[in-house]
């Protein structure tokens, strides 16, 4: 059995994964437990499904589109506190 836990709170996320030895016991567990009440909450028991593929994050340079335009600028500096950058506070 695998019980996923929230990274921030370390509390269970509200679902679990259970592995069975054969398909007959899977369908029997679904039939017996789906919709039953446990500690005041209704259980939802189903067979696990694969995740849908997610699109890649950010721009993809593998596309056939034009390369990003540069205009001769320097790379952007990371944003953050600008105090102490020149010994005085810059006004924006």
mmCIF file as gemmi writes it, N, C-alpha and C atoms, coordinates in Angstrom:
data_model
loop_
_atom_site.group_PDB
_atom_site.id
_atom_site.type_symbol
_atom_site.label_atom_id
_atom_site.label_alt_id
_atom_site.label_comp_id
_atom_site.label_asym_id
_atom_site.label_entity_id
_atom_site.label_seq_id
_atom_site.pdbx_PDB_ins_code
_atom_site.Cartn_x
_atom_site.Cartn_y
_atom_site.Cartn_z
_atom_site.occupancy
_atom_site.B_iso_or_equiv
_atom_site.pdbx_formal_charge
_atom_site.auth_seq_id
_atom_site.auth_asym_id
_atom_site.pdbx_PDB_model_num
ATOM 1 N N . UNK Axp A 1 ? 0.851 -1.175 0 1 0 ? 1 A 1
ATOM 2 C CA . UNK Axp A 1 ? 0 0 0 1 0 ? 1 A 1
ATOM 3 C C . UNK Axp A 1 ? 0.898 1.24 0 1 0 ? 1 A 1
ATOM 4 N N . UNK Axp A 2 ? 0.479 2.262 -0.748 1 0 ? 2 A 1
ATOM 5 C CA . UNK Axp A 2 ? 1.203 3.525 -0.821 1 0 ? 2 A 1
ATOM 6 C C . UNK Axp A 2 ? 0.235 4.652 -0.478 1 0 ? 2 A 1
ATOM 7 N N . UNK Axp A 3 ? 0.572 5.44 0.534 1 0 ? 3 A 1
ATOM 8 C CA . UNK Axp A 3 ? -0.27 6.544 1.001 1 0 ? 3 A 1
ATOM 9 C C . UNK Axp A 3 ? 0.465 7.855 0.719 1 0 ? 3 A 1
ATOM 10 N N . UNK Axp A 4 ? 0.106 8.582 -0.351 1 0 ? 4 A 1
ATOM 11 C CA . UNK Axp A 4 ? 0.787 9.847 -0.658 1 0 ? 4 A 1
ATOM 12 C C . UNK Axp A 4 ? 0.573 10.879 0.443 1 0 ? 4 A 1
ATOM 13 N N . UNK Axp A 5 ? 1.636 11.652 0.735 1 0 ? 5 A 1
ATOM 14 C CA . UNK Axp A 5 ? 1.623 12.639 1.804 1 0 ? 5 A 1
ATOM 15 C C . UNK Axp A 5 ? 1.935 14.006 1.211 1 0 ? 5 A 1
ATOM 16 N N . UNK Axp A 6 ? 1.271 15.042 1.703 1 0 ? 6 A 1
ATOM 17 C CA . UNK Axp A 6 ? 1.529 16.406 1.265 1 0 ? 6 A 1
ATOM 18 C C . UNK Axp A 6 ? 2.92 16.821 1.719 1 0 ? 6 A 1
ATOM 19 N N . UNK Axp A 7 ? 3.712 17.412 0.835 1 0 ? 7 A 1
ATOM 20 C CA . UNK Axp A 7 ? 5.087 17.778 1.177 1 0 ? 7 A 1
ATOM 21 C C . UNK Axp A 7 ? 5.153 18.875 2.231 1 0 ? 7 A 1
ATOM 22 N N . UNK Axp A 8 ? 4.246 19.823 2.159 1 0 ? 8 A 1
ATOM 23 C CA . UNK Axp A 8 ? 4.299 20.969 3.069 1 0 ? 8 A 1
ATOM 24 C C . UNK Axp A 8 ? 3.798 20.619 4.466 1 0 ? 8 A 1
ATOM 25 N N . UNK Axp A 9 ? 2.691 19.879 4.55 1 0 ? 9 A 1
ATOM 26 C CA . UNK Axp A 9 ? 2.081 19.621 5.858 1 0 ? 9 A 1
ATOM 27 C C . UNK Axp A 9 ? 2.403 18.256 6.425 1 0 ? 9 A 1
ATOM 28 N N . UNK Axp A 10 ? 2.956 17.361 5.596 1 0 ? 10 A 1
ATOM 29 C CA . UNK Axp A 10 ? 3.261 15.985 6.015 1 0 ? 10 A 1
ATOM 30 C C . UNK Axp A 10 ? 1.995 15.207 6.401 1 0 ? 10 A 1
ATOM 31 N N . UNK Axp A 11 ? 0.818 15.671 5.953 1 0 ? 11 A 1
ATOM 32 C CA . UNK Axp A 11 ? -0.441 14.956 6.216 1 0 ? 11 A 1
ATOM 33 C C . UNK Axp A 11 ? -0.836 14.171 4.973 1 0 ? 11 A 1
ATOM 34 N N . UNK Axp A 12 ? -1.591 13.069 5.146 1 0 ? 12 A 1
ATOM 35 C CA . UNK Axp A 12 ? -2.04 12.288 3.989 1 0 ? 12 A 1
ATOM 36 C C . UNK Axp A 12 ? -2.893 13.143 3.048 1 0 ? 12 A 1
ATOM 37 N N . UNK Axp A 13 ? -2.781 12.859 1.754 1 0 ? 13 A 1
ATOM 38 C CA . UNK Axp A 13 ? -3.483 13.651 0.747 1 0 ? 13 A 1
ATOM 39 C C . UNK Axp A 13 ? -4.921 13.206 0.536 1 0 ? 13 A 1
ATOM 40 N N . UNK Axp A 14 ? -5.347 12.107 1.136 1 0 ? 14 A 1
ATOM 41 C CA . UNK Axp A 14 ? -6.748 11.7 1.054 1 0 ? 14 A 1
ATOM 42 C C . UNK Axp A 14 ? -7.012 10.535 0.125 1 0 ? 14 A 1
ATOM 43 N N . UNK Axp A 15 ? -5.964 9.903 -0.378 1 0 ? 15 A 1
ATOM 44 C CA . UNK Axp A 15 ? -6.152 8.722 -1.212 1 0 ? 15 A 1
ATOM 45 C C . UNK Axp A 15 ? -4.962 7.796 -1.018 1 0 ? 15 A 1
ATOM 46 N N . UNK Axp A 16 ? -5.107 6.556 -1.504 1 0 ? 16 A 1
ATOM 47 C CA . UNK Axp A 16 ? -4.029 5.574 -1.372 1 0 ? 16 A 1
ATOM 48 C C . UNK Axp A 16 ? -4.053 4.643 -2.568 1 0 ? 16 A 1
ATOM 49 N N . UNK Axp A 17 ? -2.956 3.932 -2.77 1 0 ? 17 A 1
ATOM 50 C CA . UNK Axp A 17 ? -2.854 2.942 -3.821 1 0 ? 17 A 1
ATOM 51 C C . UNK Axp A 17 ? -2.592 1.591 -3.168 1 0 ? 17 A 1
ATOM 52 N N . UNK Axp A 18 ? -3.37 0.584 -3.571 1 0 ? 18 A 1
ATOM 53 C CA . UNK Axp A 18 ? -3.224 -0.77 -3.035 1 0 ? 18 A 1
ATOM 54 C C . UNK Axp A 18 ? -2.978 -1.714 -4.201 1 0 ? 18 A 1
ATOM 55 N N . UNK Axp A 19 ? -1.981 -2.579 -4.081 1 0 ? 19 A 1
ATOM 56 C CA . UNK Axp A 19 ? -1.689 -3.558 -5.123 1 0 ? 19 A 1
ATOM 57 C C . UNK Axp A 19 ? -2.296 -4.9 -4.76 1 0 ? 19 A 1
ATOM 58 N N . UNK Axp A 20 ? -2.858 -5.571 -5.772 1 0 ? 20 A 1
ATOM 59 C CA . UNK Axp A 20 ? -3.459 -6.889 -5.592 1 0 ? 20 A 1
ATOM 60 C C . UNK Axp A 20 ? -2.7 -7.903 -6.434 1 0 ? 20 A 1
ATOM 61 N N . UNK Axp A 21 ? -2.801 -9.177 -6.029 1 0 ? 21 A 1
ATOM 62 C CA . UNK Axp A 21 ? -2.111 -10.248 -6.737 1 0 ? 21 A 1
ATOM 63 C C . UNK Axp A 21 ? -2.782 -10.665 -8.022 1 0 ? 21 A 1
ATOM 64 N N . UNK Axp A 22 ? -4.109 -10.569 -8.09 1 0 ? 22 A 1
ATOM 65 C CA . UNK Axp A 22 ? -4.794 -11.006 -9.299 1 0 ? 22 A 1
ATOM 66 C C . UNK Axp A 22 ? -5.999 -10.106 -9.586 1 0 ? 22 A 1
ATOM 67 N N . UNK Axp A 23 ? -6.499 -10.157 -10.823 1 0 ? 23 A 1
ATOM 68 C CA . UNK Axp A 23 ? -7.582 -9.279 -11.273 1 0 ? 23 A 1
ATOM 69 C C . UNK Axp A 23 ? -8.909 -9.59 -10.588 1 0 ? 23 A 1
ATOM 70 N N . UNK Axp A 24 ? -9.113 -10.84 -10.182 1 0 ? 24 A 1
ATOM 71 C CA . UNK Axp A 24 ? -10.371 -11.206 -9.533 1 0 ? 24 A 1
ATOM 72 C C . UNK Axp A 24 ? -10.522 -10.501 -8.19 1 0 ? 24 A 1
ATOM 73 N N . UNK Axp A 25 ? -9.46 -10.418 -7.425 1 0 ? 25 A 1
ATOM 74 C CA . UNK Axp A 25 ? -9.533 -9.747 -6.13 1 0 ? 25 A 1
ATOM 75 C C . UNK Axp A 25 ? -9.699 -8.235 -6.294 1 0 ? 25 A 1
ATOM 76 N N . UNK Axp A 26 ? -9.206 -7.677 -7.398 1 0 ? 26 A 1
ATOM 77 C CA . UNK Axp A 26 ? -9.387 -6.248 -7.67 1 0 ? 26 A 1
ATOM 78 C C . UNK Axp A 26 ? -10.863 -5.948 -7.871 1 0 ? 26 A 1
ATOM 79 N N . UNK Axp A 27 ? -11.5 -6.687 -8.748 1 0 ? 27 A 1
ATOM 80 C CA . UNK Axp A 27 ? -12.92 -6.437 -9.028 1 0 ? 27 A 1
ATOM 81 C C . UNK Axp A 27 ? -13.781 -6.723 -7.798 1 0 ? 27 A 1
ATOM 82 N N . UNK Axp A 28 ? -13.395 -7.713 -6.991 1 0 ? 28 A 1
ATOM 83 C CA . UNK Axp A 28 ? -14.132 -8.022 -5.765 1 0 ? 28 A 1
ATOM 84 C C . UNK Axp A 28 ? -14.011 -6.874 -4.753 1 0 ? 28 A 1
ATOM 85 N N . UNK Axp A 29 ? -12.821 -6.294 -4.598 1 0 ? 29 A 1
ATOM 86 C CA . UNK Axp A 29 ? -12.623 -5.182 -3.672 1 0 ? 29 A 1
ATOM 87 C C . UNK Axp A 29 ? -13.411 -3.954 -4.126 1 0 ? 29 A 1
ATOM 88 N N . UNK Axp A 30 ? -13.4 -3.687 -5.415 1 0 ? 30 A 1
ATOM 89 C CA . UNK Axp A 30 ? -14.158 -2.55 -5.935 1 0 ? 30 A 1
ATOM 90 C C . UNK Axp A 30 ? -15.645 -2.742 -5.667 1 0 ? 30 A 1
ATOM 91 N N . UNK Axp A 31 ? -16.125 -3.927 -5.926 1 0 ? 31 A 1
ATOM 92 C CA . UNK Axp A 31 ? -17.549 -4.23 -5.731 1 0 ? 31 A 1
ATOM 93 C C . UNK Axp A 31 ? -17.954 -4.098 -4.258 1 0 ? 31 A 1
ATOM 94 N N . UNK Axp A 32 ? -17.109 -4.571 -3.346 1 0 ? 32 A 1
ATOM 95 C CA . UNK Axp A 32 ? -17.441 -4.552 -1.917 1 0 ? 32 A 1
ATOM 96 C C . UNK Axp A 32 ? -17.306 -3.175 -1.281 1 0 ? 32 A 1
ATOM 97 N N . UNK Axp A 33 ? -16.27 -2.42 -1.659 1 0 ? 33 A 1
ATOM 98 C CA . UNK Axp A 33 ? -15.94 -1.207 -0.914 1 0 ? 33 A 1
ATOM 99 C C . UNK Axp A 33 ? -16.371 0.104 -1.564 1 0 ? 33 A 1
ATOM 100 N N . UNK Axp A 34 ? -16.615 0.137 -2.854 1 0 ? 34 A 1
ATOM 101 C CA . UNK Axp A 34 ? -16.968 1.39 -3.515 1 0 ? 34 A 1
ATOM 102 C C . UNK Axp A 34 ? -18.32 1.899 -3.006 1 0 ? 34 A 1
ATOM 103 N N . UNK Axp A 35 ? -18.324 3.12 -2.502 1 0 ? 35 A 1
ATOM 104 C CA . UNK Axp A 35 ? -19.553 3.736 -1.998 1 0 ? 35 A 1
ATOM 105 C C . UNK Axp A 35 ? -19.82 3.485 -0.523 1 0 ? 35 A 1
ATOM 106 N N . UNK Axp A 36 ? -19.03 2.645 0.137 1 0 ? 36 A 1
ATOM 107 C CA . UNK Axp A 36 ? -19.218 2.38 1.567 1 0 ? 36 A 1
ATOM 108 C C . UNK Axp A 36 ? -18.743 3.577 2.389 1 0 ? 36 A 1
ATOM 109 N N . UNK Axp A 37 ? -19.258 3.685 3.613 1 0 ? 37 A 1
ATOM 110 C CA . UNK Axp A 37 ? -18.872 4.787 4.496 1 0 ? 37 A 1
ATOM 111 C C . UNK Axp A 37 ? -17.795 4.334 5.466 1 0 ? 37 A 1
ATOM 112 N N . UNK Axp A 38 ? -16.795 5.2 5.673 1 0 ? 38 A 1
ATOM 113 C CA . UNK Axp A 38 ? -15.719 4.935 6.621 1 0 ? 38 A 1
ATOM 114 C C . UNK Axp A 38 ? -15.432 6.236 7.359 1 0 ? 38 A 1
ATOM 115 N N . UNK Axp A 39 ? -15.621 6.227 8.665 1 0 ? 39 A 1
ATOM 116 C CA . UNK Axp A 39 ? -15.403 7.413 9.503 1 0 ? 39 A 1
ATOM 117 C C . UNK Axp A 39 ? -16.166 8.641 8.991 1 0 ? 39 A 1
ATOM 118 N N . UNK Axp A 40 ? -17.387 8.425 8.549 1 0 ? 40 A 1
ATOM 119 C CA . UNK Axp A 40 ? -18.227 9.533 8.103 1 0 ? 40 A 1
ATOM 120 C C . UNK Axp A 40 ? -17.973 9.996 6.68 1 0 ? 40 A 1
ATOM 121 N N . UNK Axp A 41 ? -17.123 9.3 5.947 1 0 ? 41 A 1
ATOM 122 C CA . UNK Axp A 41 ? -16.833 9.684 4.556 1 0 ? 41 A 1
ATOM 123 C C . UNK Axp A 41 ? -17.095 8.51 3.638 1 0 ? 41 A 1
ATOM 124 N N . UNK Axp A 42 ? -17.621 8.786 2.459 1 0 ? 42 A 1
ATOM 125 C CA . UNK Axp A 42 ? -17.867 7.733 1.476 1 0 ? 42 A 1
ATOM 126 C C . UNK Axp A 42 ? -16.573 7.387 0.753 1 0 ? 42 A 1
ATOM 127 N N . UNK Axp A 43 ? -16.293 6.097 0.633 1 0 ? 43 A 1
ATOM 128 C CA . UNK Axp A 43 ? -15.114 5.635 -0.085 1 0 ? 43 A 1
ATOM 129 C C . UNK Axp A 43 ? -15.392 5.597 -1.581 1 0 ? 43 A 1
ATOM 130 N N . UNK Axp A 44 ? -14.408 5.949 -2.351 1 0 ? 44 A 1
ATOM 131 C CA . UNK Axp A 44 ? -14.489 5.79 -3.801 1 0 ? 44 A 1
ATOM 132 C C . UNK Axp A 44 ? -13.357 4.859 -4.186 1 0 ? 44 A 1
ATOM 133 N N . UNK Axp A 45 ? -13.68 3.67 -4.613 1 0 ? 45 A 1
ATOM 134 C CA . UNK Axp A 45 ? -12.68 2.655 -4.953 1 0 ? 45 A 1
ATOM 135 C C . UNK Axp A 45 ? -12.752 2.408 -6.452 1 0 ? 45 A 1
ATOM 136 N N . UNK Axp A 46 ? -11.618 2.555 -7.12 1 0 ? 46 A 1
ATOM 137 C CA . UNK Axp A 46 ? -11.569 2.323 -8.565 1 0 ? 46 A 1
ATOM 138 C C . UNK Axp A 46 ? -10.183 1.832 -8.938 1 0 ? 46 A 1
ATOM 139 N N . UNK Axp A 47 ? -10.073 1.345 -10.16 1 0 ? 47 A 1
ATOM 140 C CA . UNK Axp A 47 ? -8.788 0.885 -10.654 1 0 ? 47 A 1
ATOM 141 C C . UNK Axp A 47 ? -7.953 2.097 -11.048 1 0 ? 47 A 1
ATOM 142 N N . UNK Axp A 48 ? -6.667 2.065 -10.744 1 0 ? 48 A 1
ATOM 143 C CA . UNK Axp A 48 ? -5.778 3.193 -11.057 1 0 ? 48 A 1
ATOM 144 C C . UNK Axp A 48 ? -5.637 3.351 -12.556 1 0 ? 48 A 1
ATOM 145 N N . UNK Axp A 49 ? -5.558 4.608 -12.997 1 0 ? 49 A 1
ATOM 146 C CA . UNK Axp A 49 ? -5.368 4.915 -14.41 1 0 ? 49 A 1
ATOM 147 C C . UNK Axp A 49 ? -4.039 5.652 -14.567 1 0 ? 49 A 1
ATOM 148 N N . UNK Axp A 50 ? -3.42 5.501 -15.725 1 0 ? 50 A 1
ATOM 149 C CA . UNK Axp A 50 ? -2.192 6.232 -16.015 1 0 ? 50 A 1
ATOM 150 C C . UNK Axp A 50 ? -2.516 7.712 -16.149 1 0 ? 50 A 1
ATOM 151 N N . UNK Axp A 51 ? -1.547 8.552 -15.778 1 0 ? 51 A 1
ATOM 152 C CA . UNK Axp A 51 ? -1.714 9.993 -15.931 1 0 ? 51 A 1
ATOM 153 C C . UNK Axp A 51 ? -1.735 10.367 -17.402 1 0 ? 51 A 1
ATOM 154 N N . UNK Axp A 52 ? -2.502 11.4 -17.712 1 0 ? 52 A 1
ATOM 155 C CA . UNK Axp A 52 ? -2.482 11.928 -19.068 1 0 ? 52 A 1
ATOM 156 C C . UNK Axp A 52 ? -1.157 12.66 -19.271 1 0 ? 52 A 1
ATOM 157 N N . UNK Axp A 53 ? -0.565 12.567 -20.441 1 0 ? 53 A 1
ATOM 158 C CA . UNK Axp A 53 ? 0.705 13.26 -20.651 1 0 ? 53 A 1
ATOM 159 C C . UNK Axp A 53 ? 0.524 14.771 -20.562 1 0 ? 53 A 1
ATOM 160 N N . UNK Axp A 54 ? 1.468 15.43 -19.888 1 0 ? 54 A 1
ATOM 161 C CA . UNK Axp A 54 ? 1.416 16.878 -19.729 1 0 ? 54 A 1
ATOM 162 C C . UNK Axp A 54 ? 2.244 17.541 -20.815 1 0 ? 54 A 1
ATOM 163 N N . UNK Axp A 55 ? 1.819 18.723 -21.255 1 0 ? 55 A 1
ATOM 164 C CA . UNK Axp A 55 ? 2.66 19.436 -22.226 1 0 ? 55 A 1
ATOM 165 C C . UNK Axp A 55 ? 3.928 19.922 -21.539 1 0 ? 55 A 1
ATOM 166 N N . UNK Axp A 56 ? 5.017 20.062 -22.267 1 0 ? 56 A 1
ATOM 167 C CA . UNK Axp A 56 ? 6.261 20.508 -21.644 1 0 ? 56 A 1
ATOM 168 C C . UNK Axp A 56 ? 6.13 21.943 -21.139 1 0 ? 56 A 1
ATOM 169 N N . UNK Axp A 57 ? 6.848 22.241 -20.06 1 0 ? 57 A 1
ATOM 170 C CA . UNK Axp A 57 ? 6.816 23.578 -19.471 1 0 ? 57 A 1
ATOM 171 C C . UNK Axp A 57 ? 7.75 24.5 -20.248 1 0 ? 57 A 1
ATOM 172 N N . UNK Axp A 58 ? 7.352 25.739 -20.417 1 0 ? 58 A 1
ATOM 173 C CA . UNK Axp A 58 ? 8.207 26.744 -21.022 1 0 ? 58 A 1
ATOM 174 C C . UNK Axp A 58 ? 8.288 26.606 -22.524 1 0 ? 58 A 1
ATOM 175 N N . UNK Axp A 59 ? 9.063 27.491 -23.152 1 0 ? 59 A 1
ATOM 176 C CA . UNK Axp A 59 ? 9.175 27.443 -24.607 1 0 ? 59 A 1
ATOM 177 C C . UNK Axp A 59 ? 9.96 26.217 -25.047 1 0 ? 59 A 1
ATOM 178 N N . UNK Axp A 60 ? 9.537 25.68 -26.152 1 0 ? 60 A 1
ATOM 179 C CA . UNK Axp A 60 ? 10.212 24.503 -26.684 1 0 ? 60 A 1
ATOM 180 C C . UNK Axp A 60 ? 11.086 24.926 -27.859 1 0 ? 60 A 1
ATOM 181 N N . UNK Axp A 61 ? 12.378 24.641 -27.781 1 0 ? 61 A 1
ATOM 182 C CA . UNK Axp A 61 ? 13.287 24.991 -28.856 1 0 ? 61 A 1
ATOM 183 C C . UNK Axp A 61 ? 13.401 23.856 -29.867 1 0 ? 61 A 1
ATOM 184 N N . UNK Axp A 62 ? 12.615 22.817 -29.69 1 0 ? 62 A 1
ATOM 185 C CA . UNK Axp A 62 ? 12.611 21.719 -30.631 1 0 ? 62 A 1
ATOM 186 C C . UNK Axp A 62 ? 11.61 21.961 -31.751 1 0 ? 62 A 1
ATOM 187 N N . UNK Axp A 63 ? 10.774 22.989 -31.632 1 0 ? 63 A 1
ATOM 188 C CA . UNK Axp A 63 ? 9.788 23.305 -32.663 1 0 ? 63 A 1
ATOM 189 C C . UNK Axp A 63 ? 10.487 23.807 -33.914 1 0 ? 63 A 1
ATOM 190 N N . UNK Axp A 64 ? 9.763 23.833 -35.006 1 0 ? 64 A 1
ATOM 191 C CA . UNK Axp A 64 ? 10.308 24.333 -36.266 1 0 ? 64 A 1
ATOM 192 C C . UNK Axp A 64 ? 10.124 25.835 -36.407 1 0 ? 64 A 1
ATOM 193 N N . UNK Axp A 65 ? 9.653 26.508 -35.383 1 0 ? 65 A 1
ATOM 194 C CA . UNK Axp A 65 ? 9.415 27.945 -35.434 1 0 ? 65 A 1
ATOM 195 C C . UNK Axp A 65 ? 10.717 28.722 -35.465 1 0 ? 65 A 1
ATOM 196 N N . UNK Axp A 66 ? 10.605 30.032 -35.636 1 0 ? 66 A 1
ATOM 197 C CA . UNK Axp A 66 ? 11.813 30.859 -35.696 1 0 ? 66 A 1
ATOM 198 C C . UNK Axp A 66 ? 12.508 30.91 -34.342 1 0 ? 66 A 1
ATOM 199 N N . UNK Axp A 67 ? 13.817 31.153 -34.34 1 0 ? 67 A 1
ATOM 200 C CA . UNK Axp A 67 ? 14.531 31.244 -33.061 1 0 ? 67 A 1
ATOM 201 C C . UNK Axp A 67 ? 14.1 32.493 -32.308 1 0 ? 67 A 1
ATOM 202 N N . UNK Axp A 68 ? 14.258 32.529 -31.002 1 0 ? 68 A 1
ATOM 203 C CA . UNK Axp A 68 ? 13.858 33.704 -30.234 1 0 ? 68 A 1
ATOM 204 C C . UNK Axp A 68 ? 14.679 34.921 -30.657 1 0 ? 68 A 1
ATOM 205 N N . UNK Axp A 69 ? 14.039 36.094 -30.663 1 0 ? 69 A 1
ATOM 206 C CA . UNK Axp A 69 ? 14.705 37.325 -31.093 1 0 ? 69 A 1
ATOM 207 C C . UNK Axp A 69 ? 15.563 37.851 -29.953 1 0 ? 69 A 1
ATOM 208 N N . UNK Axp A 70 ? 16.739 38.409 -30.282 1 0 ? 70 A 1
ATOM 209 C CA . UNK Axp A 70 ? 17.698 38.804 -29.267 1 0 ? 70 A 1
ATOM 210 C C . UNK Axp A 70 ? 17.776 40.311 -29.069 1 0 ? 70 A 1
ATOM 211 N N . UNK Axp A 71 ? 17.818 41.093 -30.128 1 0 ? 71 A 1
ATOM 212 C CA . UNK Axp A 71 ? 17.919 42.553 -30.102 1 0 ? 71 A 1
ATOM 213 C C . UNK Axp A 71 ? 19.187 43.031 -29.405 1 0 ? 71 A 1
ATOM 214 N N . UNK Axp A 72 ? 20.184 42.205 -29.176 1 0 ? 72 A 1
ATOM 215 C CA . UNK Axp A 72 ? 21.45 42.612 -28.618 1 0 ? 72 A 1
ATOM 216 C C . UNK Axp A 72 ? 21.435 42.967 -27.146 1 0 ? 72 A 1
ATOM 217 N N . UNK Axp A 73 ? 20.413 42.574 -26.414 1 0 ? 73 A 1
ATOM 218 C CA . UNK Axp A 73 ? 20.332 42.888 -24.986 1 0 ? 73 A 1
ATOM 219 C C . UNK Axp A 73 ? 21.12 41.878 -24.171 1 0 ? 73 A 1
ATOM 220 N N . UNK Axp A 74 ? 21.565 42.33 -22.995 1 0 ? 74 A 1
ATOM 221 C CA . UNK Axp A 74 ? 22.196 41.403 -22.069 1 0 ? 74 A 1
ATOM 222 C C . UNK Axp A 74 ? 21.119 40.549 -21.4 1 0 ? 74 A 1
ATOM 223 N N . UNK Axp A 75 ? 21.54 39.437 -20.853 1 0 ? 75 A 1
ATOM 224 C CA . UNK Axp A 75 ? 20.598 38.56 -20.153 1 0 ? 75 A 1
ATOM 225 C C . UNK Axp A 75 ? 20.034 39.282 -18.937 1 0 ? 75 A 1
ATOM 226 N N . UNK Axp A 76 ? 18.768 39.018 -18.625 1 0 ? 76 A 1
ATOM 227 C CA . UNK Axp A 76 ? 18.109 39.672 -17.495 1 0 ? 76 A 1
ATOM 228 C C . UNK Axp A 76 ? 18.729 39.22 -16.184 1 0 ? 76 A 1
ATOM 229 N N . UNK Axp A 77 ? 18.874 40.156 -15.265 1 0 ? 77 A 1
ATOM 230 C CA . UNK Axp A 77 ? 19.384 39.834 -13.932 1 0 ? 77 A 1
ATOM 231 C C . UNK Axp A 77 ? 18.24 39.284 -13.103 1 0 ? 77 A 1
ATOM 232 N N . UNK Axp A 78 ? 18.543 38.428 -12.151 1 0 ? 78 A 1
ATOM 233 C CA . UNK Axp A 78 ? 17.469 37.918 -11.305 1 0 ? 78 A 1
ATOM 234 C C . UNK Axp A 78 ? 16.876 39.043 -10.464 1 0 ? 78 A 1
ATOM 235 N N . UNK Axp A 79 ? 15.565 39.006 -10.326 1 0 ? 79 A 1
ATOM 236 C CA . UNK Axp A 79 ? 14.884 40.012 -9.516 1 0 ? 79 A 1
ATOM 237 C C . UNK Axp A 79 ? 15.107 39.695 -8.049 1 0 ? 79 A 1
ATOM 238 N N . UNK Axp A 80 ? 14.969 40.665 -7.222 1 0 ? 80 A 1
ATOM 239 C CA . UNK Axp A 80 ? 15.14 40.46 -5.794 1 0 ? 80 A 1
ATOM 240 C C . UNK Axp A 80 ? 15.393 41.79 -5.123 1 0 ? 80 A 1
ATOM 241 N N . UNK Axp A 81 ? 15.883 41.758 -3.957 1 0 ? 81 A 1
ATOM 242 C CA . UNK Axp A 81 ? 16.156 42.977 -3.225 1 0 ? 81 A 1
ATOM 243 C C . UNK Axp A 81 ? 17.281 43.745 -3.902 1 0 ? 81 A 1
ATOM 244 N N . UNK Axp A 82 ? 17.062 45.019 -4.141 1 0 ? 82 A 1
ATOM 245 C CA . UNK Axp A 82 ? 18.082 45.845 -4.776 1 0 ? 82 A 1
ATOM 246 C C . UNK Axp A 82 ? 18.802 46.717 -3.747 1 0 ? 82 A 1
ATOM 247 N N . UNK Axp A 83 ? 18.486 46.536 -2.457 1 0 ? 83 A 1
ATOM 248 C CA . UNK Axp A 83 ? 19.16 47.307 -1.413 1 0 ? 83 A 1
ATOM 249 C C . UNK Axp A 83 ? 20.614 46.92 -1.341 1 0 ? 83 A 1
ATOM 250 N N . UNK Axp A 84 ? 21.441 47.907 -1.153 1 0 ? 84 A 1
ATOM 251 C CA . UNK Axp A 84 ? 22.864 47.637 -1.031 1 0 ? 84 A 1
ATOM 252 C C . UNK Axp A 84 ? 23.532 47.392 -2.358 1 0 ? 84 A 1
ATOM 253 N N . UNK Axp A 85 ? 22.79 47.545 -3.454 1 0 ? 85 A 1
ATOM 254 C CA . UNK Axp A 85 ? 23.368 47.296 -4.761 1 0 ? 85 A 1
ATOM 255 C C . UNK Axp A 85 ? 24.455 48.323 -5.052 1 0 ? 85 A 1
ATOM 256 N N . UNK Axp A 86 ? 24.164 49.617 -4.761 1 0 ? 86 A 1
ATOM 257 C CA . UNK Axp A 86 ? 25.146 50.676 -4.969 1 0 ? 86 A 1
ATOM 258 C C . UNK Axp A 86 ? 25.399 51.459 -3.698 1 0 ? 86 A 1
ATOM 259 N N . UNK Axp A 87 ? 24.973 50.945 -2.589 1 0 ? 87 A 1
ATOM 260 C CA . UNK Axp A 87 ? 25.155 51.642 -1.338 1 0 ? 87 A 1
ATOM 261 C C . UNK Axp A 87 ? 24.024 52.6 -1.023 1 0 ? 87 A 1
ATOM 262 N N . UNK Axp A 88 ? 23.048 52.728 -1.915 1 0 ? 88 A 1
ATOM 263 C CA . UNK Axp A 88 ? 21.885 53.571 -1.665 1 0 ? 88 A 1
ATOM 264 C C . UNK Axp A 88 ? 20.663 52.898 -2.275 1 0 ? 88 A 1
ATOM 265 N N . UNK Axp A 89 ? 19.505 53.279 -1.811 1 0 ? 89 A 1
ATOM 266 C CA . UNK Axp A 89 ? 18.264 52.706 -2.302 1 0 ? 89 A 1
ATOM 267 C C . UNK Axp A 89 ? 17.913 53.358 -3.629 1 0 ? 89 A 1
ATOM 268 N N . UNK Axp A 90 ? 17.628 52.552 -4.616 1 0 ? 90 A 1
ATOM 269 C CA . UNK Axp A 90 ? 17.252 53.091 -5.924 1 0 ? 90 A 1
ATOM 270 C C . UNK Axp A 90 ? 15.746 53.341 -5.953 1 0 ? 90 A 1
ATOM 271 N N . UNK Axp A 91 ? 15.337 54.447 -6.501 1 0 ? 91 A 1
ATOM 272 C CA . UNK Axp A 91 ? 13.92 54.758 -6.591 1 0 ? 91 A 1
ATOM 273 C C . UNK Axp A 91 ? 13.312 54.257 -7.877 1 0 ? 91 A 1
ATOM 274 N N . UNK Axp A 92 ? 12.22 53.568 -7.768 1 0 ? 92 A 1
ATOM 275 C CA . UNK Axp A 92 ? 11.512 53.08 -8.95 1 0 ? 92 A 1
ATOM 276 C C . UNK Axp A 92 ? 10.128 53.628 -8.974 1 0 ? 92 A 1
